[in-house]
Amino acid sequence: AITAGDHKLADAEEQLGESEVRDLMEARADFLCLAGEKDRALSAYRETAEKTVGLGGKVDIVFKQIRVGFFYNDLDIIRRNIEKANALIDQGGDWDRRNRLKVYEGVHFMLIRDFKRAADKLLDTVATFTSTEMFPYTVFVFYCIVVSILALDRVELRRKVIMAPEILSVIDEIPNARELLNSLYQCKYAQFLRALVAVTEEMTKNRYLAQHSAFFCREMRVKAYSQFLDSY
């Protein structure tokens, strides 16, 4: 099938216009990606970007390369293409692509355990989330809660997460999320520790958070103990 696609592209280059050729190049890159041909897919996406005229189209191709990096947990691919996306968007990218890039950056920061910057990026898009090519909104909110509860102080946590209407609209669809947030804020530590165990278990099943689950559990216990002792 890949060879047939190569022949089809070669024929198109002889018989069709630049726009049609470019669309076939992107379709071929998408197919290589689905076939698990990581390096060939990335090369094909770069070739497609060179044939792409519009700034928005170029950003979309870079986004696809970032998603390949996420799939393979390749931090170098993710970092380099986020830098490319930022450079392109600085030239005049539209609101939607700027918004989506913040989600990509937030997930990257989450992967490298920079929860503070992850929280800043993800929370900035809570009301305007459109990156459904990455994950559904409930999963996005789960990520917001995990990085925020560890990175933010009590005042910020209440203002940006606990009282955020967008988060409140879906929080009950996320098991133990409301209990984790409210029990920590209200100093109900027995309830908090039960919710923490359940949320940590959920993290172990998540492709982006599994590697941080033990760290998260330990640091959240330290945060709860510190909050408890601050009252004395």
Disulfide bonds with the S-S distance in Angstrom:
none
